[in-house]
């Protein structure tokens, strides 16, 4: 009987120790950021969400790739639609052909701006596009790249698959892609799009907050698969239910000015369309 009791105690204490060990390991991975994200990518610094203004949080993550050797800065915003409203901005509103995210913010009064959809060599926006003023491109493209829509309906932001999009029910919208996450599930993207590049994305989390992220790197960047993993992995607390890729490469850029806090991640190209975020007045 005594032996059985001792055995039960050893098992119980071993189970408790194992649980503490698992929690400790998870905590270490979160704080030290050494966990793997894909085959050759690690999170060096996970960062923390920091409130820079009511309804606006900023975060910076540092990632490191072993092959090819490179570092990536991922800068993120999390915006509460109760206090912040997105708007589709066009450079033509300000008598410009194109502009940087910072110029869009200065001209419009937006507290934050990220680049938006793709455009051609002449600076004309591609695929469906509707601003608060007018419907600019009326056709929803069936191209394999443009699988997602970001827009506003009854002052509520959304990200949806193009097949679920109803133009008449939106006040503003833009088409881009590929759609990376749809209702929490990864979306298969067209072949040949897995390369590493500077990326910008916009999404929605389960609390209906808008998440914006821009990946900056001198060499390479992130793949779509890595973005899908990052925004589905609960370890990093950046979970998105829906996630949409915006124009990347030299177009990827982000500007934030909230009180004394300022963050400017420039691109190498000006863009004709951007998404601005404005503080609600009521």
C-alpha positions in Angstrom: 0.0 0.0 0.0 2.8 2.4 1.0 4.6 1.6 -2.3 1.5 2.3 -4.3 1.0 5.6 -2.5 4.6 6.6 -3.1 4.3 5.7 -6.8 1.1 7.8 -7.2 2.8 10.8 -5.5 5.8 10.4 -7.8 3.6 10.3 -10.9 1.5 13.3 -9.7 4.6 15.4 -9.0 6.2 14.3 -12.3 3.0 15.4 -14.2 3.0 18.8 -12.4 6.7 19.2 -13.2 6.1 18.3 -16.9 3.3 20.9 -17.1 5.5 23.6 -15.6 8.2 22.6 -18.1 5.9 23.0 -21.1 4.7 26.4 -19.9 8.3 27.5 -19.2 9.4 26.4 -22.7 6.5 28.2 -24.3 7.2 31.3 -22.3 10.9 31.2 -23.2 10.0 30.9 -26.9 7.7 33.8 -26.7 10.1 36.1 -24.9 13.4 35.0 -26.6 11.8 34.6 -30.0 14.0 31.6 -31.0 11.2 29.4 -32.2 11.2 28.3 -35.9 8.8 29.7 -38.4 9.1 27.6 -41.4 12.2 25.6 -42.6 14.9 28.3 -42.3 13.2 31.2 -40.6 13.3 32.1 -36.8 11.7 34.8 -34.8 14.5 36.5 -33.0 12.4 39.1 -31.2 8.6 38.6 -30.9 8.0 42.2 -29.6 4.9 43.2 -27.8 1.7 45.0 -28.6 2.0 48.6 -27.4 -0.9 51.0 -27.3 0.2 54.3 -29.0 -3.3 55.8 -28.9 -6.8 54.6 -27.9 -7.7 51.9 -30.4 -4.3 51.8 -32.0 -1.5 49.3 -31.1 2.0 49.0 -32.7 4.4 46.1 -32.6 7.7 45.2 -34.2 9.0 41.7 -34.7 12.5 40.7 -35.8 13.0 37.6 -37.9 16.2 35.9 -39.2 16.6 33.6 -42.1 19.5 31.1 -42.2 19.5 30.6 -46.0 20.0 33.0 -47.7 21.3 34.8 -44.6 19.1 37.8 -44.0 17.1 39.7 -41.4 13.5 40.9 -41.7 11.7 43.5 -39.7 7.9 43.0 -39.5 6.0 46.1 -38.3 2.4 45.6 -37.3 -0.6 47.7 -36.4 -3.8 46.5 -34.7 -6.7 48.9 -35.0 -10.0 48.9 -33.3 -12.9 49.9 -35.6 -14.8 51.3 -32.7 -12.4 54.2 -32.6 -10.6 54.0 -36.0 -12.2 53.9 -39.4 -10.3 52.8 -42.6 -10.7 54.6 -45.9 -9.6 53.9 -49.5 -7.5 56.8 -50.6 -6.5 57.7 -54.1 -3.7 60.0 -55.1 -6.0 61.7 -57.6 -8.0 63.0 -54.6 -5.1 65.3 -53.9 -4.3 66.1 -57.6 -1.4 63.6 -57.6 -0.6 60.7 -59.8 1.1 58.7 -56.9 2.3 59.4 -53.4 4.1 57.8 -50.4 2.2 56.5 -47.4 3.5 59.5 -45.4 2.3 62.0 -48.1 -1.1 60.3 -48.1 -1.3 60.8 -44.3 -0.2 64.4 -44.4 -2.7 65.2 -47.2 -5.6 63.4 -45.7 -5.1 63.7 -42.0 -5.0 59.9 -41.5 -3.3 58.7 -38.4 -1.9 55.7 -40.3 -1.5 54.7 -43.9 -0.5 51.5 -45.7 -0.1 50.9 -49.4 -3.0 49.1 -51.2 -3.5 47.3 -54.4 -1.5 46.6 -57.6 -1.1 49.1 -60.4 0.3 49.0 -64.0 3.4 50.6 -65.4 1.4 53.8 -66.0 0.3 54.0 -62.4 -3.2 53.0 -63.1 -4.8 50.8 -60.3 -5.7 47.3 -61.3 -8.8 45.2 -60.5 -11.9 46.3 -58.7 -11.6 49.7 -56.9 -14.2 51.9 -55.2 -13.5 55.0 -53.1 -16.1 56.9 -51.0 -16.3 59.3 -54.0 -16.8 56.9 -56.9 -16.5 53.4 -58.4 -13.1 53.7 -60.3 -12.8 50.1 -61.7 -16.1 48.4 -61.9 -15.1 44.9 -62.9 -14.2 42.2 -60.3 -11.1 40.6 -61.8 -11.0 36.8 -62.2 -7.2 36.7 -62.4 -5.7 34.0 -60.2 -3.7 36.6 -58.3 -6.6 38.9 -57.3 -8.5 36.6 -55.0 -9.4 38.9 -52.1 -11.3 42.1 -51.4 -10.8 44.6 -48.6 -13.6 47.1 -48.0 -16.1 48.8 -45.9 -19.8 48.1 -45.4 -22.0 50.1 -43.1 -18.8 51.6 -41.5 -17.5 48.0 -40.8 -14.2 46.8 -42.4 -14.1 43.4 -44.0 -11.8 41.0 -45.9 -13.5 38.4 -48.1 -12.9 36.1 -51.0 -13.8 37.8 -54.3 -16.5 35.1 -54.9 -18.3 36.3 -51.7 -18.0 40.0 -52.6 -21.1 42.1 -53.5 -20.1 45.5 -54.9 -23.4 47.0 -54.2 -23.1 46.3 -50.5 -19.8 48.1 -50.0 -19.2 51.8 -49.6 -15.5 51.4 -50.4 -13.5 48.4 -51.6 -10.3 47.4 -53.4 -9.3 44.1 -55.0 -5.9 42.6 -54.5 -4.3 39.3 -53.6 -3.7 36.6 -53.1 -6.1 36.0 -50.2 -3.9 34.1 -47.7 -6.4 33.2 -44.9 -10.2 32.9 -45.3 -12.3 32.3 -42.2 -9.3 31.0 -40.3 -8.1 28.5 -43.0 -5.1 28.9 -45.3 -6.0 29.6 -49.0 -4.0 27.8 -51.7 -2.2 30.4 -53.8 -1.2 30.1 -57.4 2.1 28.4 -58.1 5.2 30.5 -58.5 4.3 33.0 -55.7 6.3 31.4 -52.9 9.4 33.6 -53.3 10.7 35.8 -50.6 9.9 39.5 -50.9 8.9 42.6 -49.0 5.3 42.2 -48.2 2.4 44.2 -46.8 -0.9 42.6 -45.7 -4.2 43.5 -44.1 -6.5 41.3 -42.2 -9.2 40.9 -39.5 -8.8 39.1 -36.2 -11.6 37.3 -34.3 -12.3 40.5 -32.3 -13.0 42.3 -35.6 -9.9 44.4 -35.3 -7.9 45.3 -38.4 -4.4 44.0 -38.5 -1.8 45.6 -40.8 1.7 44.3 -41.3 4.7 45.3 -43.5 7.8 43.1 -43.9 11.0 45.0 -44.6 14.2 43.4 -45.7 17.3 44.4 -47.7 17.5 40.9 -49.1 14.4 38.8 -49.8 11.6 39.0 -47.2 8.8 36.6 -46.5 6.9 34.0 -48.5 3.1 33.7 -48.5 3.4 30.4 -46.7 5.4 32.0 -43.9 2.8 34.7 -43.6 0.0 32.1 -43.4 1.9 30.3 -40.6 2.8 33.4 -38.7 -0.8 34.7 -38.6 -2.3 31.3 -37.7 0.2 30.4 -35.0 -1.2 31.3 -31.6 2.3 31.6 -30.1 2.9 35.1 -31.5 -0.5 36.6 -30.7 -1.0 38.0 -34.2 -3.8 35.7 -35.2 -5.9 36.7 -38.1 -9.1 35.1 -39.3 -8.9 36.7 -42.7 -5.6 37.9 -44.3 -5.1 39.6 -47.6 -1.8 40.3 -49.4 -1.4 43.9 -50.7 1.1 45.1 -53.3 4.6 44.3 -52.1 8.2 44.8 -53.2 9.0 48.5 -53.5 5.4 49.5 -53.0 5.2 48.0 -49.5 5.2 50.9 -47.0 3.7 52.0 -43.7 3.3 55.3 -41.9 2.0 56.0 -38.4 1.8 59.2 -36.5 -0.1 59.0 -33.1 0.7 61.9 -30.8 4.5 61.9 -30.3 4.8 58.4 -31.6 5.9 58.2 -35.3 6.9 55.2 -37.4 7.8 55.4 -41.0 8.7 52.4 -43.1 9.2 53.8 -46.6 9.0 52.0 -49.9 11.0 52.6 -53.0 8.0 53.6 -55.1 5.1 55.9 -54.7 1.6 54.4 -55.1 -1.7 55.6 -56.6 -3.9 54.0 -53.9 -3.5 53.6 -50.2 -5.6 52.6 -47.1 -5.8 55.4 -44.5 -7.0 55.0 -40.9 -8.8 57.9 -39.3 -9.8 58.6 -35.7 -13.6 58.6 -35.3 -15.0 62.0 -34.3 -18.1 60.8 -32.4 
